[in-house]
Amino acid sequence: MIKLGDYMLTNFNEMLSLAKEKKYAVPHFNINNLEWSKYILEECQKEKVPVILGVSESAIKYMGGSNTIVGMIKGLIKDLEITIPVCLHVDHGSSFETCKEAIDAGFSSVMIDASALKLNENIEITKKVVDYAHQKGISVEAEIGHIGSQGANPTNDMNATVEDCIKLYQATEIDALAPALGSVHGFYKEEPNLDFERMKEINEKLPIPLVLHGGSGIPDEQIKKAIACGISKINVNTELQAAWSYAIRNFLEENKKVYDPRKIISSGEEAIKNVIAEKIKLFGTI
């Protein structure tokens, strides 16, 4: 049994290693404010599953900075009596400086995304982040290939190769890898076309967990197949945003005289928690 206080913030190594072994995926939910953080923590605590709270660079800026976010999450964990493992993770850190700032503030994990650069440059920057992070017990995720953006149609030449994945891992000793294999950020314009064979091969060749970005909008059967092929962490953001915004719009339409921001923002709580519960079940975390 997990006792209160056993967990504050942890890196993702243990939770993802277990997911890789047992063939399920740990949910990574992006946070955008205090309310979202609270809803995610409460729902994951209810289901007794570990969670990775992802924070993009733009969200860090929006919420006031890395120190503010660390203080907020630690405060929520304590006040809500959260006992599940919680990882606070930089999502798509664009530079060593961004990752270092987050680590120094108290983030327990970072993603360095140098995937737009040539492989040797990706390796150089990623290795620098790993060297700094590992001496402090911080986990590091990297990306290779080119994960598309919303509305884009990924092509095969954007996908990561097995050889490049091996080179990146061996040269940097990262803790998890997000290989681009046909997914996109945001909702999909067409039916997703994930390269499951390559995903499976990369998983067999690397000892570290694999990450699937762009988890919003991928059909359930493809999610299950991706997990079977080695995906141990799945990132979800857009579906939470959409569910919350639809609920808020409906609330405001039906309650035009309400001006209390607490009532307005919290009207999206049930919608977000429903998505979280669905994803936890789908990912096989419970």
Contacts in CASP RR format, 6 or more apart in sequence:
PFRMAT RR
TARGET T0000
AUTHOR 0000-0000-0000
METHOD contacts of the structure
MODEL  1
MIKLGDYMLTNFNEMLSLAKEKKYAVPHFNINNLEWSKYILEECQKEKVP
VILGVSESAIKYMGGSNTIVGMIKGLIKDLEITIPVCLHVDHGSSFETCK
EAIDAGFSSVMIDASALKLNENIEITKKVVDYAHQKGISVEAEIGHIGSQ
GANPTNDMNATVEDCIKLYQATEIDALAPALGSVHGFYKEEPNLDFERMK
EINEKLPIPLVLHGGSGIPDEQIKKAIACGISKINVNTELQAAWSYAIRN
FLEENKKVYDPRKIISSGEEAIKNVIAEKIKLFGTI
2 83 0 8 1.000
2 84 0 8 1.000
3 83 0 8 1.000
4 81 0 8 1.000
4 83 0 8 1.000
5 83 0 8 1.000
6 83 0 8 1.000
7 77 0 8 1.000
7 82 0 8 1.000
7 83 0 8 1.000
7 84 0 8 1.000
7 85 0 8 1.000
7 86 0 8 1.000
8 74 0 8 1.000
8 77 0 8 1.000
8 86 0 8 1.000
9 70 0 8 1.000
9 73 0 8 1.000
9 74 0 8 1.000
9 77 0 8 1.000
9 86 0 8 1.000
9 87 0 8 1.000
9 88 0 8 1.000
9 106 0 8 1.000
9 107 0 8 1.000
9 108 0 8 1.000
10 85 0 8 1.000
10 86 0 8 1.000
10 87 0 8 1.000
10 108 0 8 1.000
11 87 0 8 1.000
11 108 0 8 1.000
11 109 0 8 1.000
11 137 0 8 1.000
11 138 0 8 1.000
11 139 0 8 1.000
11 175 0 8 1.000
12 26 0 8 1.000
12 52 0 8 1.000
12 87 0 8 1.000
12 89 0 8 1.000
12 108 0 8 1.000
12 109 0 8 1.000
12 139 0 8 1.000
12 141 0 8 1.000
12 175 0 8 1.000
12 176 0 8 1.000
12 233 0 8 1.000
13 139 0 8 1.000
13 175 0 8 1.000
14 85 0 8 1.000
15 26 0 8 1.000
15 50 0 8 1.000
15 52 0 8 1.000
15 85 0 8 1.000
15 87 0 8 1.000
16 26 0 8 1.000
16 175 0 8 1.000
16 176 0 8 1.000
16 209 0 8 1.000
16 232 0 8 1.000
16 233 0 8 1.000
17 209 0 8 1.000
19 25 0 8 1.000
19 26 0 8 1.000
19 209 0 8 1.000
19 232 0 8 1.000
19 233 0 8 1.000
19 285 0 8 1.000
20 209 0 8 1.000
20 230 0 8 1.000
20 232 0 8 1.000
23 227 0 8 1.000
23 228 0 8 1.000
23 230 0 8 1.000
24 227 0 8 1.000
24 232 0 8 1.000
24 283 0 8 1.000
24 284 0 8 1.000
24 285 0 8 1.000
25 212 0 8 1.000
25 223 0 8 1.000
25 226 0 8 1.000
25 227 0 8 1.000
25 231 0 8 1.000
25 232 0 8 1.000
25 233 0 8 1.000
25 234 0 8 1.000
25 283 0 8 1.000
25 284 0 8 1.000
25 285 0 8 1.000
26 49 0 8 1.000
26 50 0 8 1.000
26 51 0 8 1.000
26 52 0 8 1.000
26 232 0 8 1.000
26 233 0 8 1.000
26 234 0 8 1.000
26 283 0 8 1.000
26 285 0 8 1.000
27 44 0 8 1.000
27 49 0 8 1.000
27 51 0 8 1.000
27 52 0 8 1.000
27 234 0 8 1.000
27 236 0 8 1.000
27 276 0 8 1.000
27 279 0 8 1.000
27 280 0 8 1.000
27 283 0 8 1.000
27 285 0 8 1.000
28 51 0 8 1.000
28 52 0 8 1.000
28 53 0 8 1.000
28 54 0 8 1.000
28 89 0 8 1.000
28 91 0 8 1.000
28 211 0 8 1.000
28 233 0 8 1.000
28 234 0 8 1.000
28 235 0 8 1.000
28 236 0 8 1.000
29 36 0 8 1.000
29 40 0 8 1.000
29 51 0 8 1.000
29 52 0 8 1.000
29 53 0 8 1.000
29 54 0 8 1.000
29 236 0 8 1.000
29 237 0 8 1.000
29 240 0 8 1.000
29 276 0 8 1.000
29 279 0 8 1.000
30 53 0 8 1.000
30 54 0 8 1.000
30 55 0 8 1.000
30 56 0 8 1.000
30 59 0 8 1.000
30 91 0 8 1.000
30 235 0 8 1.000
30 236 0 8 1.000
30 237 0 8 1.000
30 240 0 8 1.000
31 37 0 8 1.000
31 40 0 8 1.000
31 53 0 8 1.000
31 54 0 8 1.000
31 55 0 8 1.000
31 59 0 8 1.000
31 69 0 8 1.000
32 59 0 8 1.000
32 62 0 8 1.000
32 63 0 8 1.000
32 241 0 8 1.000
33 62 0 8 1.000
33 63 0 8 1.000
33 265 0 8 1.000
34 72 0 8 1.000
34 76 0 8 1.000
35 265 0 8 1.000
35 266 0 8 1.000
35 269 0 8 1.000
36 240 0 8 1.000
36 244 0 8 1.000
36 272 0 8 1.000
37 53 0 8 1.000
37 72 0 8 1.000
37 73 0 8 1.000
37 76 0 8 1.000
38 76 0 8 1.000
38 80 0 8 1.000
39 269 0 8 1.000
39 272 0 8 1.000
39 273 0 8 1.000
39 276 0 8 1.000
40 51 0 8 1.000
40 53 0 8 1.000
40 272 0 8 1.000
40 276 0 8 1.000
41 51 0 8 1.000
41 53 0 8 1.000
41 76 0 8 1.000
41 77 0 8 1.000
41 80 0 8 1.000
41 82 0 8 1.000
41 86 0 8 1.000
42 80 0 8 1.000
42 273 0 8 1.000
43 273 0 8 1.000
43 276 0 8 1.000
43 277 0 8 1.000
43 280 0 8 1.000
44 50 0 8 1.000
44 51 0 8 1.000
44 84 0 8 1.000
44 276 0 8 1.000
44 280 0 8 1.000
45 80 0 8 1.000
45 82 0 8 1.000
45 83 0 8 1.000
45 84 0 8 1.000
47 277 0 8 1.000
47 280 0 8 1.000
47 285 0 8 1.000
47 286 0 8 1.000
48 84 0 8 1.000
48 286 0 8 1.000
49 84 0 8 1.000
49 280 0 8 1.000
49 285 0 8 1.000
49 286 0 8 1.000
50 84 0 8 1.000
50 85 0 8 1.000
50 86 0 8 1.000
50 87 0 8 1.000
50 285 0 8 1.000
51 84 0 8 1.000
51 85 0 8 1.000
51 86 0 8 1.000
51 87 0 8 1.000
52 87 0 8 1.000
52 89 0 8 1.000
52 109 0 8 1.000
52 233 0 8 1.000
53 73 0 8 1.000
53 86 0 8 1.000
53 87 0 8 1.000
53 88 0 8 1.000
53 89 0 8 1.000
54 88 0 8 1.000
54 89 0 8 1.000
54 90 0 8 1.000
54 91 0 8 1.000
54 235 0 8 1.000
55 63 0 8 1.000
55 69 0 8 1.000
55 88 0 8 1.000
55 89 0 8 1.000
55 90 0 8 1.000
55 91 0 8 1.000
55 102 0 8 1.000
55 107 0 8 1.000
56 91 0 8 1.000
56 92 0 8 1.000
57 90 0 8 1.000
57 92 0 8 1.000
57 93 0 8 1.000
57 94 0 8 1.000
57 98 0 8 1.000
60 66 0 8 1.000
60 69 0 8 1.000
60 90 0 8 1.000
60 102 0 8 1.000
63 69 0 8 1.000
63 72 0 8 1.000
65 105 0 8 1.000
66 101 0 8 1.000
66 102 0 8 1.000
66 104 0 8 1.000
66 105 0 8 1.000
66 106 0 8 1.000
66 107 0 8 1.000
67 105 0 8 1.000
69 88 0 8 1.000
69 105 0 8 1.000
69 107 0 8 1.000
70 88 0 8 1.000
70 105 0 8 1.000
70 106 0 8 1.000
70 107 0 8 1.000
73 86 0 8 1.000
73 88 0 8 1.000
76 82 0 8 1.000
77 86 0 8 1.000
87 108 0 8 1.000
87 109 0 8 1.000
87 139 0 8 1.000
88 106 0 8 1.000
88 107 0 8 1.000
88 108 0 8 1.000
88 109 0 8 1.000
89 107 0 8 1.000
89 108 0 8 1.000
89 109 0 8 1.000
89 110 0 8 1.000
89 111 0 8 1.000
89 139 0 8 1.000
89 141 0 8 1.000
90 98 0 8 1.000
90 99 0 8 1.000
90 102 0 8 1.000
90 107 0 8 1.000
90 109 0 8 1.000
90 110 0 8 1.000
90 111 0 8 1.000
91 111 0 8 1.000
91 235 0 8 1.000
92 111 0 8 1.000
92 113 0 8 1.000
92 143 0 8 1.000
93 99 0 8 1.000
93 110 0 8 1.000
93 111 0 8 1.000
93 112 0 8 1.000
93 113 0 8 1.000
94 113 0 8 1.000
95 112 0 8 1.000
95 125 0 8 1.000
96 112 0 8 1.000
96 125 0 8 1.000
96 128 0 8 1.000
96 129 0 8 1.000
96 132 0 8 1.000
99 110 0 8 1.000
99 112 0 8 1.000
99 129 0 8 1.000
99 132 0 8 1.000
99 133 0 8 1.000
99 140 0 8 1.000
100 129 0 8 1.000
100 132 0 8 1.000
102 110 0 8 1.000
103 110 0 8 1.000
103 132 0 8 1.000
103 133 0 8 1.000
103 136 0 8 1.000
103 138 0 8 1.000
107 138 0 8 1.000
108 138 0 8 1.000
108 139 0 8 1.000
109 138 0 8 1.000
109 139 0 8 1.000
109 140 0 8 1.000
109 141 0 8 1.000
110 129 0 8 1.000
110 133 0 8 1.000
110 138 0 8 1.000
110 139 0 8 1.000
110 140 0 8 1.000
110 141 0 8 1.000
111 140 0 8 1.000
111 141 0 8 1.000
111 142 0 8 1.000
111 143 0 8 1.000
111 178 0 8 1.000
112 125 0 8 1.000
112 126 0 8 1.000
112 129 0 8 1.000
112 140 0 8 1.000
112 141 0 8 1.000
112 142 0 8 1.000
113 142 0 8 1.000
113 143 0 8 1.000
114 121 0 8 1.000
114 122 0 8 1.000
114 125 0 8 1.000
114 126 0 8 1.000
114 142 0 8 1.000
114 143 0 8 1.000
115 122 0 8 1.000
115 142 0 8 1.000
115 143 0 8 1.000
115 144 0 8 1.000
115 145 0 8 1.000
115 146 0 8 1.000
115 147 0 8 1.000
115 180 0 8 1.000
116 146 0 8 1.000
117 125 0 8 1.000
119 144 0 8 1.000
119 164 0 8 1.000
119 167 0 8 1.000
119 168 0 8 1.000
122 142 0 8 1.000
122 144 0 8 1.000
122 168 0 8 1.000
123 167 0 8 1.000
123 168 0 8 1.000
123 171 0 8 1.000
123 172 0 8 1.000
126 140 0 8 1.000
126 142 0 8 1.000
126 168 0 8 1.000
126 172 0 8 1.000
126 174 0 8 1.000
127 171 0 8 1.000
127 172 0 8 1.000
129 140 0 8 1.000
130 140 0 8 1.000
130 172 0 8 1.000
130 173 0 8 1.000
130 174 0 8 1.000
133 139 0 8 1.000
133 140 0 8 1.000
134 140 0 8 1.000
134 173 0 8 1.000
139 175 0 8 1.000
139 176 0 8 1.000
140 172 0 8 1.000
140 174 0 8 1.000
140 175 0 8 1.000
140 176 0 8 1.000
141 174 0 8 1.000
141 175 0 8 1.000
141 176 0 8 1.000
141 177 0 8 1.000
141 178 0 8 1.000
141 211 0 8 1.000
141 233 0 8 1.000
142 168 0 8 1.000
142 172 0 8 1.000
142 174 0 8 1.000
142 176 0 8 1.000
142 177 0 8 1.000
142 178 0 8 1.000
143 177 0 8 1.000
143 178 0 8 1.000
143 179 0 8 1.000
143 180 0 8 1.000
143 213 0 8 1.000
144 160 0 8 1.000
144 164 0 8 1.000
144 165 0 8 1.000
144 168 0 8 1.000
144 177 0 8 1.000
144 178 0 8 1.000
144 179 0 8 1.000
144 180 0 8 1.000
145 158 0 8 1.000
145 159 0 8 1.000
145 160 0 8 1.000
145 164 0 8 1.000
145 179 0 8 1.000
145 180 0 8 1.000
146 154 0 8 1.000
146 158 0 8 1.000
146 180 0 8 1.000
147 154 0 8 1.000
147 158 0 8 1.000
147 178 0 8 1.000
147 180 0 8 1.000
147 182 0 8 1.000
147 183 0 8 1.000
147 184 0 8 1.000
147 185 0 8 1.000
147 213 0 8 1.000
147 214 0 8 1.000
148 154 0 8 1.000
148 158 0 8 1.000
148 180 0 8 1.000
148 182 0 8 1.000
148 183 0 8 1.000
148 184 0 8 1.000
148 185 0 8 1.000
149 184 0 8 1.000
149 185 0 8 1.000
149 186 0 8 1.000
150 184 0 8 1.000
150 185 0 8 1.000
150 186 0 8 1.000
150 187 0 8 1.000
150 189 0 8 1.000
150 238 0 8 1.000
151 184 0 8 1.000
151 186 0 8 1.000
151 187 0 8 1.000
151 188 0 8 1.000
151 189 0 8 1.000
152 184 0 8 1.000
152 189 0 8 1.000
153 189 0 8 1.000
153 190 0 8 1.000
154 180 0 8 1.000
154 182 0 8 1.000
154 183 0 8 1.000
154 184 0 8 1.000
154 193 0 8 1.000
156 195 0 8 1.000
158 180 0 8 1.000
158 182 0 8 1.000
159 179 0 8 1.000
159 180 0 8 1.000
159 181 0 8 1.000
159 182 0 8 1.000
159 195 0 8 1.000
159 198 0 8 1.000
160 179 0 8 1.000
160 180 0 8 1.000
160 181 0 8 1.000
160 198 0 8 1.000
160 202 0 8 1.000
161 198 0 8 1.000
162 198 0 8 1.000
162 201 0 8 1.000
162 202 0 8 1.000
162 205 0 8 1.000
165 177 0 8 1.000
165 179 0 8 1.000
165 202 0 8 1.000
165 205 0 8 1.000
165 206 0 8 1.000
166 205 0 8 1.000
166 206 0 8 1.000
168 174 0 8 1.000
168 177 0 8 1.000
169 177 0 8 1.000
169 206 0 8 1.000
169 208 0 8 1.000
174 208 0 8 1.000
175 208 0 8 1.000
175 209 0 8 1.000
176 208 0 8 1.000
176 209 0 8 1.000
176 210 0 8 1.000
176 211 0 8 1.000
176 232 0 8 1.000
176 233 0 8 1.000
177 202 0 8 1.000
177 206 0 8 1.000
177 208 0 8 1.000
177 209 0 8 1.000
177 210 0 8 1.000
177 211 0 8 1.000
178 210 0 8 1.000
178 211 0 8 1.000
178 212 0 8 1.000
178 213 0 8 1.000
179 198 0 8 1.000
179 199 0 8 1.000
179 202 0 8 1.000
179 210 0 8 1.000
181 194 0 8 1.000
181 195 0 8 1.000
181 196 0 8 1.000
181 198 0 8 1.000
181 199 0 8 1.000
182 192 0 8 1.000
182 193 0 8 1.000
182 194 0 8 1.000
182 195 0 8 1.000
183 192 0 8 1.000
183 194 0 8 1.000
183 212 0 8 1.000
183 213 0 8 1.000
183 214 0 8 1.000
183 215 0 8 1.000
183 218 0 8 1.000
184 192 0 8 1.000
184 214 0 8 1.000
185 213 0 8 1.000
185 214 0 8 1.000
185 237 0 8 1.000
185 238 0 8 1.000
186 214 0 8 1.000
186 216 0 8 1.000
186 217 0 8 1.000
186 237 0 8 1.000
186 238 0 8 1.000
187 216 0 8 1.000
187 217 0 8 1.000
187 238 0 8 1.000
187 242 0 8 1.000
188 217 0 8 1.000
188 218 0 8 1.000
191 219 0 8 1.000
192 217 0 8 1.000
192 218 0 8 1.000
192 219 0 8 1.000
192 222 0 8 1.000
194 218 0 8 1.000
194 222 0 8 1.000
194 225 0 8 1.000
194 226 0 8 1.000
196 225 0 8 1.000
196 226 0 8 1.000
196 229 0 8 1.000
199 210 0 8 1.000
199 226 0 8 1.000
199 229 0 8 1.000
199 230 0 8 1.000
199 231 0 8 1.000
200 229 0 8 1.000
200 230 0 8 1.000
202 210 0 8 1.000
203 210 0 8 1.000
203 229 0 8 1.000
203 230 0 8 1.000
203 231 0 8 1.000
209 230 0 8 1.000
209 232 0 8 1.000
209 233 0 8 1.000
210 230 0 8 1.000
210 231 0 8 1.000
210 232 0 8 1.000
210 233 0 8 1.000
211 231 0 8 1.000
211 232 0 8 1.000
211 233 0 8 1.000
211 234 0 8 1.000
211 235 0 8 1.000
212 218 0 8 1.000
212 226 0 8 1.000
212 231 0 8 1.000
212 233 0 8 1.000
212 234 0 8 1.000
212 235 0 8 1.000
213 235 0 8 1.000
214 235 0 8 1.000
214 236 0 8 1.000
214 237 0 8 1.000
214 238 0 8 1.000
215 223 0 8 1.000
215 234 0 8 1.000
215 235 0 8 1.000
215 236 0 8 1.000
215 239 0 8 1.000
216 236 0 8 1.000
216 237 0 8 1.000
216 238 0 8 1.000
216 239 0 8 1.000
216 242 0 8 1.000
217 238 0 8 1.000
217 239 0 8 1.000
218 226 0 8 1.000
220 282 0 8 1.000
223 234 0 8 1.000
223 282 0 8 1.000
223 283 0 8 1.000
224 282 0 8 1.000
226 234 0 8 1.000
227 234 0 8 1.000
227 283 0 8 1.000
227 284 0 8 1.000
234 279 0 8 1.000
234 283 0 8 1.000
236 275 0 8 1.000
236 279 0 8 1.000
239 275 0 8 1.000
239 279 0 8 1.000
240 272 0 8 1.000
240 275 0 8 1.000
240 276 0 8 1.000
243 268 0 8 1.000
243 271 0 8 1.000
243 272 0 8 1.000
243 274 0 8 1.000
243 275 0 8 1.000
244 268 0 8 1.000
244 271 0 8 1.000
244 272 0 8 1.000
246 271 0 8 1.000
247 267 0 8 1.000
247 268 0 8 1.000
247 270 0 8 1.000
247 271 0 8 1.000
247 272 0 8 1.000
248 264 0 8 1.000
248 265 0 8 1.000
248 267 0 8 1.000
248 268 0 8 1.000
251 258 0 8 1.000
251 264 0 8 1.000
251 267 0 8 1.000
251 268 0 8 1.000
252 258 0 8 1.000
252 264 0 8 1.000
255 263 0 8 1.000
258 264 0 8 1.000
280 286 0 8 1.000
END
